[in-house]
Amino acid sequence: MASVKRSRAADLEKAGWTRQFIASEPRLSEAKEAYEEMGLEVRLEPVDPEDLDQECKDCFEMDDSCRTIYTRPKKVDRS
């Protein structure tokens, strides 16, 4: 039986998260704040090198401060 490798991005998408883009400071904080002001939940994840082409991988390996921004609508507490 072959094992299936599930990517972190696929798990996040299944949980309702939408990938926005990759950023580093100061744009990372600016984007996070803007999405939160729009009423969205924001999640910052390390960049997955498997999602990048080789040219981009080279740069991200030198700068690990970049994060992938994911958003989803805030869950409403109905209690």
Biopython code that builds the backbone (N, CA, C, O; Angstrom):
import numpy as np
from Bio.PDB.StructureBuilder import StructureBuilder

atoms = [
    (1, "MET", "N", (0.843, -1.180, 0.000)),
    (1, "MET", "CA", (0.000, 0.000, 0.000)),
    (1, "MET", "C", (0.890, 1.245, 0.000)),
    (1, "MET", "O", (1.772, 1.377, 0.848)),
    (2, "ALA", "N", (0.667, 2.125, -0.917)),
    (2, "ALA", "CA", (1.475, 3.338, -1.039)),
    (2, "ALA", "C", (1.006, 4.375, -0.028)),
    (2, "ALA", "O", (-0.193, 4.556, 0.182)),
    (3, "SER", "N", (1.961, 5.050, 0.591)),
    (3, "SER", "CA", (1.582, 6.108, 1.521)),
    (3, "SER", "C", (1.351, 7.399, 0.744)),
    (3, "SER", "O", (1.995, 7.667, -0.271)),
    (4, "VAL", "N", (0.435, 8.166, 1.243)),
    (4, "VAL", "CA", (0.092, 9.423, 0.581)),
    (4, "VAL", "C", (0.643, 10.565, 1.421)),
    (4, "VAL", "O", (0.300, 10.705, 2.595)),
    (5, "LYS", "N", (1.496, 11.380, 0.814)),
    (5, "LYS", "CA", (2.037, 12.553, 1.506)),
    (5, "LYS", "C", (1.078, 13.704, 1.293)),
    (5, "LYS", "O", (0.839, 14.129, 0.162)),
    (6, "ARG", "N", (0.543, 14.194, 2.362)),
    (6, "ARG", "CA", (-0.369, 15.312, 2.290)),
    (6, "ARG", "C", (0.377, 16.584, 2.624)),
    (6, "ARG", "O", (1.116, 16.636, 3.607)),
    (7, "SER", "N", (0.191, 17.592, 1.826)),
    (7, "SER", "CA", (0.907, 18.836, 2.081)),
    (7, "SER", "C", (0.188, 19.649, 3.148)),
    (7, "SER", "O", (-1.019, 19.518, 3.352)),
    (8, "ARG", "N", (0.949, 20.475, 3.807)),
    (8, "ARG", "CA", (0.385, 21.374, 4.820)),
    (8, "ARG", "C", (-0.636, 22.295, 4.168)),
    (8, "ARG", "O", (-1.676, 22.584, 4.760)),
    (9, "ALA", "N", (-0.350, 22.757, 2.957)),
    (9, "ALA", "CA", (-1.277, 23.648, 2.247)),
    (9, "ALA", "C", (-2.618, 22.963, 2.015)),
    (9, "ALA", "O", (-3.664, 23.594, 2.163)),
    (10, "ALA", "N", (-2.603, 21.684, 1.654)),
    (10, "ALA", "CA", (-3.843, 20.943, 1.430)),
    (10, "ALA", "C", (-4.640, 20.822, 2.732)),
    (10, "ALA", "O", (-5.864, 20.950, 2.727)),
    (11, "ASP", "N", (-3.948, 20.578, 3.841)),
    (11, "ASP", "CA", (-4.623, 20.498, 5.135)),
    (11, "ASP", "C", (-5.267, 21.836, 5.505)),
    (11, "ASP", "O", (-6.394, 21.876, 5.999)),
    (12, "LEU", "N", (-4.542, 22.926, 5.261)),
    (12, "LEU", "CA", (-5.085, 24.248, 5.577)),
    (12, "LEU", "C", (-6.292, 24.567, 4.700)),
    (12, "LEU", "O", (-7.291, 25.103, 5.179)),
    (13, "GLU", "N", (-6.193, 24.235, 3.416)),
    (13, "GLU", "CA", (-7.305, 24.486, 2.498)),
    (13, "GLU", "C", (-8.544, 23.709, 2.937)),
    (13, "GLU", "O", (-9.659, 24.229, 2.894)),
    (14, "LYS", "N", (-8.344, 22.482, 3.353)),
    (14, "LYS", "CA", (-9.463, 21.657, 3.821)),
    (14, "LYS", "C", (-10.118, 22.274, 5.056)),
    (14, "LYS", "O", (-11.321, 22.121, 5.271)),
    (15, "ALA", "N", (-9.324, 22.967, 5.861)),
    (15, "ALA", "CA", (-9.837, 23.618, 7.066)),
    (15, "ALA", "C", (-10.427, 25.000, 6.780)),
    (15, "ALA", "O", (-10.806, 25.718, 7.706)),
    (16, "GLY", "N", (-10.503, 25.372, 5.503)),
    (16, "GLY", "CA", (-11.136, 26.636, 5.141)),
    (16, "GLY", "C", (-10.205, 27.809, 4.916)),
    (16, "GLY", "O", (-10.667, 28.926, 4.682)),
    (17, "TRP", "N", (-8.905, 27.580, 4.981)),
    (17, "TRP", "CA", (-7.936, 28.657, 4.776)),
    (17, "TRP", "C", (-7.671, 28.856, 3.292)),
    (17, "TRP", "O", (-7.655, 27.900, 2.516)),
    (18, "THR", "N", (-7.463, 30.114, 2.907)),
    (18, "THR", "CA", (-7.128, 30.471, 1.531)),
    (18, "THR", "C", (-5.730, 31.070, 1.509)),
    (18, "THR", "O", (-5.437, 32.009, 2.250)),
    (19, "ARG", "N", (-4.865, 30.522, 0.652)),
    (19, "ARG", "CA", (-3.499, 31.049, 0.524)),
    (19, "ARG", "C", (-3.568, 32.387, -0.197)),
    (19, "ARG", "O", (-4.201, 32.509, -1.245)),
    (20, "GLN", "N", (-2.907, 33.391, 0.379)),
    (20, "GLN", "CA", (-2.884, 34.716, -0.227)),
    (20, "GLN", "C", (-1.562, 34.944, -0.963)),
    (20, "GLN", "O", (-1.541, 34.959, -2.194)),
    (21, "PHE", "N", (-0.482, 35.118, -0.246)),
    (21, "PHE", "CA", (0.826, 35.331, -0.870)),
    (21, "PHE", "C", (1.930, 35.181, 0.156)),
    (21, "PHE", "O", (1.667, 35.010, 1.346)),
    (22, "ILE", "N", (3.169, 35.247, -0.311)),
    (22, "ILE", "CA", (4.349, 35.152, 0.546)),
    (22, "ILE", "C", (4.904, 36.552, 0.756)),
    (22, "ILE", "O", (5.002, 37.335, -0.190)),
    (23, "ALA", "N", (5.269, 36.870, 2.000)),
    (23, "ALA", "CA", (5.800, 38.200, 2.306)),
    (23, "ALA", "C", (6.801, 38.119, 3.454)),
    (23, "ALA", "O", (6.846, 37.143, 4.202)),
    (24, "SER", "N", (7.601, 39.177, 3.568)),
    (24, "SER", "CA", (8.487, 39.355, 4.719)),
    (24, "SER", "C", (8.217, 40.761, 5.252)),
    (24, "SER", "O", (7.464, 41.529, 4.652)),
    (25, "GLU", "N", (8.830, 41.083, 6.370)),
    (25, "GLU", "CA", (8.620, 42.401, 6.975)),
    (25, "GLU", "C", (9.190, 43.494, 6.089)),
    (25, "GLU", "O", (10.202, 43.268, 5.426)),
    (26, "PRO", "N", (8.590, 44.651, 6.053)),
    (26, "PRO", "CA", (7.437, 45.093, 6.837)),
    (26, "PRO", "C", (6.090, 44.752, 6.201)),
    (26, "PRO", "O", (5.050, 44.937, 6.834)),
    (27, "ARG", "N", (6.090, 44.260, 4.963)),
    (27, "ARG", "CA", (4.815, 43.974, 4.277)),
    (27, "ARG", "C", (4.015, 42.887, 4.970)),
    (27, "ARG", "O", (2.785, 42.892, 4.919)),
    (28, "LEU", "N", (4.706, 41.949, 5.622)),
    (28, "LEU", "CA", (4.025, 40.861, 6.301)),
    (28, "LEU", "C", (3.080, 41.409, 7.379)),
    (28, "LEU", "O", (1.904, 41.045, 7.418)),
    (29, "SER", "N", (3.588, 42.267, 8.236)),
    (29, "SER", "CA", (2.760, 42.851, 9.295)),
    (29, "SER", "C", (1.664, 43.750, 8.729)),
    (29, "SER", "O", (0.543, 43.766, 9.238)),
    (30, "GLU", "N", (1.987, 44.489, 7.687)),
    (30, "GLU", "CA", (0.990, 45.366, 7.062)),
    (30, "GLU", "C", (-0.162, 44.551, 6.483)),
    (30, "GLU", "O", (-1.328, 44.906, 6.659)),
    (31, "ALA", "N", (0.162, 43.460, 5.791)),
    (31, "ALA", "CA", (-0.882, 42.626, 5.197)),
    (31, "ALA", "C", (-1.709, 41.941, 6.276)),
    (31, "ALA", "O", (-2.933, 41.866, 6.168)),
    (32, "LYS", "N", (-1.049, 41.443, 7.310)),
    (32, "LYS", "CA", (-1.763, 40.789, 8.414)),
    (32, "LYS", "C", (-2.767, 41.753, 9.030)),
    (32, "LYS", "O", (-3.926, 41.401, 9.249)),
    (33, "GLU", "N", (-2.320, 42.955, 9.303)),
    (33, "GLU", "CA", (-3.192, 43.961, 9.900)),
    (33, "GLU", "C", (-4.359, 44.311, 8.969)),
    (33, "GLU", "O", (-5.494, 44.450, 9.426)),
    (34, "ALA", "N", (-4.088, 44.453, 7.684)),
    (34, "ALA", "CA", (-5.138, 44.791, 6.722)),
    (34, "ALA", "C", (-6.195, 43.685, 6.645)),
    (34, "ALA", "O", (-7.392, 43.970, 6.639)),
    (35, "TYR", "N", (-5.758, 42.436, 6.588)),
    (35, "TYR", "CA", (-6.714, 41.325, 6.541)),
    (35, "TYR", "C", (-7.541, 41.265, 7.825)),
    (35, "TYR", "O", (-8.745, 41.012, 7.775)),
    (36, "GLU", "N", (-6.908, 41.494, 8.968)),
    (36, "GLU", "CA", (-7.638, 41.485, 10.236)),
    (36, "GLU", "C", (-8.659, 42.620, 10.285)),
    (36, "GLU", "O", (-9.761, 42.444, 10.806)),
    (37, "GLU", "N", (-8.294, 43.787, 9.743)),
    (37, "GLU", "CA", (-9.237, 44.911, 9.697)),
    (37, "GLU", "C", (-10.443, 44.603, 8.811)),
    (37, "GLU", "O", (-11.520, 45.170, 8.996)),
    (38, "MET", "N", (-10.248, 43.688, 7.837)),
    (38, "MET", "CA", (-11.355, 43.267, 6.973)),
    (38, "MET", "C", (-12.209, 42.189, 7.647)),
    (38, "MET", "O", (-13.170, 41.694, 7.057)),
    (39, "GLY", "N", (-11.855, 41.832, 8.879)),
    (39, "GLY", "CA", (-12.633, 40.853, 9.614)),
    (39, "GLY", "C", (-12.259, 39.404, 9.351)),
    (39, "GLY", "O", (-13.050, 38.499, 9.617)),
    (40, "LEU", "N", (-11.055, 39.179, 8.829)),
    (40, "LEU", "CA", (-10.610, 37.818, 8.527)),
    (40, "LEU", "C", (-9.664, 37.296, 9.596)),
    (40, "LEU", "O", (-8.943, 38.059, 10.238)),
    (41, "GLU", "N", (-9.682, 35.987, 9.772)),
    (41, "GLU", "CA", (-8.656, 35.336, 10.570)),
    (41, "GLU", "C", (-7.410, 35.267, 9.705)),
    (41, "GLU", "O", (-7.511, 35.081, 8.492)),
    (42, "VAL", "N", (-6.245, 35.413, 10.303)),
    (42, "VAL", "CA", (-4.986, 35.373, 9.556)),
    (42, "VAL", "C", (-4.074, 34.333, 10.190)),
    (42, "VAL", "O", (-3.942, 34.250, 11.411)),
    (43, "ARG", "N", (-3.459, 33.555, 9.337)),
    (43, "ARG", "CA", (-2.502, 32.536, 9.781)),
    (43, "ARG", "C", (-1.230, 32.713, 8.965)),
    (43, "ARG", "O", (-1.279, 32.803, 7.738)),
    (44, "LEU", "N", (-0.098, 32.762, 9.646)),
    (44, "LEU", "CA", (1.207, 32.886, 8.987)),
    (44, "LEU", "C", (1.935, 31.564, 9.104)),
    (44, "LEU", "O", (2.143, 31.055, 10.205)),
    (45, "GLU", "N", (2.322, 31.011, 7.966)),
    (45, "GLU", "CA", (2.978, 29.708, 7.928)),
    (45, "GLU", "C", (4.361, 29.842, 7.302)),
    (45, "GLU", "O", (4.570, 30.702, 6.447)),
    (46, "PRO", "N", (5.309, 29.002, 7.719)),
    (46, "PRO", "CA", (6.606, 28.988, 7.041)),
    (46, "PRO", "C", (6.407, 28.654, 5.565)),
    (46, "PRO", "O", (5.475, 27.935, 5.206)),
    (47, "VAL", "N", (7.273, 29.172, 4.725)),
    (47, "VAL", "CA", (7.192, 28.900, 3.294)),
    (47, "VAL", "C", (7.587, 27.442, 3.041)),
    (47, "VAL", "O", (8.612, 26.972, 3.535)),
    (48, "ASP", "N", (6.762, 26.737, 2.269)),
    (48, "ASP", "CA", (7.058, 25.355, 1.896)),
    (48, "ASP", "C", (7.855, 25.379, 0.597)),
    (48, "ASP", "O", (7.318, 25.759, -0.443)),
    (49, "PRO", "N", (9.123, 24.982, 0.634)),
    (49, "PRO", "CA", (9.962, 25.018, -0.570)),
    (49, "PRO", "C", (9.376, 24.218, -1.740)),
    (49, "PRO", "O", (9.683, 24.501, -2.898)),
    (50, "GLU", "N", (8.552, 23.242, -1.450)),
    (50, "GLU", "CA", (7.936, 22.431, -2.508)),
    (50, "GLU", "C", (6.973, 23.249, -3.362)),
    (50, "GLU", "O", (6.653, 22.859, -4.485)),
    (51, "ASP", "N", (6.513, 24.377, -2.835)),
    (51, "ASP", "CA", (5.582, 25.245, -3.569)),
    (51, "ASP", "C", (6.302, 26.242, -4.481)),
    (51, "ASP", "O", (5.651, 27.031, -5.166)),
    (52, "LEU", "N", (7.636, 26.215, -4.495)),
    (52, "LEU", "CA", (8.412, 27.221, -5.216)),
    (52, "LEU", "C", (9.194, 26.605, -6.375)),
    (52, "LEU", "O", (9.555, 25.428, -6.340)),
    (53, "ASP", "N", (9.451, 27.421, -7.405)),
    (53, "ASP", "CA", (10.346, 26.959, -8.457)),
    (53, "ASP", "C", (11.787, 27.124, -7.955)),
    (53, "ASP", "O", (12.007, 27.755, -6.922)),
    (54, "GLN", "N", (12.744, 26.577, -8.658)),
    (54, "GLN", "CA", (14.127, 26.546, -8.174)),
    (54, "GLN", "C", (14.702, 27.939, -7.924)),
    (54, "GLN", "O", (15.400, 28.155, -6.933)),
    (55, "GLU", "N", (14.415, 28.870, -8.808)),
    (55, "GLU", "CA", (14.943, 30.234, -8.635)),
    (55, "GLU", "C", (14.453, 30.844, -7.329)),
    (55, "GLU", "O", (15.225, 31.481, -6.612)),
    (56, "CYS", "N", (13.185, 30.654, -7.019)),
    (56, "CYS", "CA", (12.636, 31.190, -5.771)),
    (56, "CYS", "C", (13.166, 30.432, -4.557)),
    (56, "CYS", "O", (13.414, 31.032, -3.512)),
    (57, "LYS", "N", (13.340, 29.112, -4.691)),
    (57, "LYS", "CA", (13.864, 28.311, -3.585)),
    (57, "LYS", "C", (15.205, 28.846, -3.118)),
    (57, "LYS", "O", (15.459, 28.933, -1.916)),
    (58, "ASP", "N", (16.065, 29.204, -4.062)),
    (58, "ASP", "CA", (17.394, 29.703, -3.714)),
    (58, "ASP", "C", (17.307, 30.935, -2.815)),
    (58, "ASP", "O", (18.048, 31.046, -1.837)),
    (59, "CYS", "N", (16.409, 31.854, -3.142)),
    (59, "CYS", "CA", (16.263, 33.072, -2.340)),
    (59, "CYS", "C", (15.672, 32.773, -0.966)),
    (59, "CYS", "O", (16.144, 33.300, 0.041)),
    (60, "PHE", "N", (14.646, 31.933, -0.920)),
    (60, "PHE", "CA", (13.988, 31.652, 0.355)),
    (60, "PHE", "C", (14.864, 30.845, 1.288)),
    (60, "PHE", "O", (14.703, 30.929, 2.506)),
    (61, "GLU", "N", (15.780, 30.071, 0.754)),
    (61, "GLU", "CA", (16.705, 29.336, 1.607)),
    (61, "GLU", "C", (17.665, 30.288, 2.311)),
    (61, "GLU", "O", (18.156, 29.981, 3.397)),
    (62, "MET", "N", (17.937, 31.442, 1.700)),
    (62, "MET", "CA", (18.838, 32.427, 2.311)),
    (62, "MET", "C", (18.095, 33.333, 3.297)),
    (62, "MET", "O", (18.722, 33.924, 4.176)),
    (63, "ASP", "N", (16.776, 33.452, 3.165)),
    (63, "ASP", "CA", (15.999, 34.346, 4.031)),
    (63, "ASP", "C", (14.796, 33.582, 4.559)),
    (63, "ASP", "O", (13.778, 33.471, 3.876)),
    (64, "ASP", "N", (14.911, 33.058, 5.772)),
    (64, "ASP", "CA", (13.815, 32.258, 6.316)),
    (64, "ASP", "C", (12.789, 33.091, 7.088)),
    (64, "ASP", "O", (11.962, 32.538, 7.812)),
    (65, "SER", "N", (12.841, 34.416, 6.936)),
    (65, "SER", "CA", (11.880, 35.273, 7.630)),
    (65, "SER", "C", (10.572, 35.422, 6.859)),
    (65, "SER", "O", (9.611, 35.986, 7.382)),
    (66, "CYS", "N", (10.522, 34.928, 5.633)),
    (66, "CYS", "CA", (9.299, 35.021, 4.828)),
    (66, "CYS", "C", (8.255, 34.045, 5.339)),
    (66, "CYS", "O", (8.580, 32.971, 5.846)),
    (67, "ARG", "N", (7.006, 34.432, 5.197)),
    (67, "ARG", "CA", (5.891, 33.589, 5.604)),
    (67, "ARG", "C", (4.825, 33.601, 4.521)),
    (67, "ARG", "O", (4.689, 34.571, 3.775)),
    (68, "THR", "N", (4.067, 32.507, 4.444)),
    (68, "THR", "CA", (2.909, 32.446, 3.570)),
    (68, "THR", "C", (1.712, 32.891, 4.381)),
    (68, "THR", "O", (1.490, 32.407, 5.491)),
    (69, "ILE", "N", (0.941, 33.813, 3.830)),
    (69, "ILE", "CA", (-0.234, 34.343, 4.508)),
    (69, "ILE", "C", (-1.466, 33.572, 4.057)),
    (69, "ILE", "O", (-1.731, 33.444, 2.862)),
    (70, "TYR", "N", (-2.214, 33.060, 5.029)),
    (70, "TYR", "CA", (-3.487, 32.388, 4.783)),
    (70, "TYR", "C", (-4.578, 33.156, 5.513)),
    (70, "TYR", "O", (-4.347, 33.689, 6.599)),
    (71, "THR", "N", (-5.758, 33.213, 4.922)),
    (71, "THR", "CA", (-6.889, 33.873, 5.565)),
    (71, "THR", "C", (-8.132, 32.995, 5.465)),
    (71, "THR", "O", (-8.222, 32.109, 4.615)),
    (72, "ARG", "N", (-9.084, 33.262, 6.351)),
    (72, "ARG", "CA", (-10.411, 32.664, 6.266)),
    (72, "ARG", "C", (-11.370, 33.552, 7.055)),
    (72, "ARG", "O", (-10.953, 34.306, 7.934)),
    (73, "PRO", "N", (-12.649, 33.453, 6.734)),
    (73, "PRO", "CA", (-13.622, 34.240, 7.497)),
    (73, "PRO", "C", (-13.591, 33.816, 8.966)),
    (73, "PRO", "O", (-13.374, 32.645, 9.278)),
    (74, "LYS", "N", (-13.812, 34.783, 9.866)),
    (74, "LYS", "CA", (-13.863, 34.461, 11.276)),
    (74, "LYS", "C", (-15.094, 33.622, 11.560)),
    (74, "LYS", "O", (-16.163, 33.853, 10.994)),
    (75, "LYS", "N", (-14.936, 32.663, 12.427)),
    (75, "LYS", "CA", (-16.060, 31.832, 12.836)),
    (75, "LYS", "C", (-16.906, 32.608, 13.832)),
    (75, "LYS", "O", (-16.381, 33.236, 14.752)),
    (76, "VAL", "N", (-18.210, 32.559, 13.642)),
    (76, "VAL", "CA", (-19.123, 33.271, 14.523)),
    (76, "VAL", "C", (-19.497, 32.356, 15.687)),
    (76, "VAL", "O", (-19.935, 31.223, 15.489)),
    (77, "ASP", "N", (-19.317, 32.868, 16.896)),
    (77, "ASP", "CA", (-19.682, 32.115, 18.094)),
    (77, "ASP", "C", (-21.165, 32.350, 18.369)),
    (77, "ASP", "O", (-21.574, 33.472, 18.668)),
    (78, "ARG", "N", (-21.955, 31.308, 18.268)),
    (78, "ARG", "CA", (-23.407, 31.441, 18.413)),
    (78, "ARG", "C", (-23.891, 30.983, 19.783)),
    (78, "ARG", "O", (-25.038, 30.557, 19.919)),
    (79, "SER", "N", (-23.039, 31.064, 20.798)),
    (79, "SER", "CA", (-23.469, 30.625, 22.124)),
    (79, "SER", "C", (-24.073, 31.742, 22.924)),
    (79, "SER", "O", (-24.485, 31.532, 24.065)),
]
sb = StructureBuilder()
sb.init_structure("model")
sb.init_model(0)
sb.init_chain("A")
sb.init_seg("    ")
for serial, (resi, resn, name, xyz) in enumerate(atoms, 1):
    if name == "N":
        sb.init_residue(resn, " ", resi, " ")
    sb.init_atom(name, np.array(xyz, "f"), 0.0, 1.0, " ", f" {name:<3s}", serial, name[0])
structure = sb.get_structure()
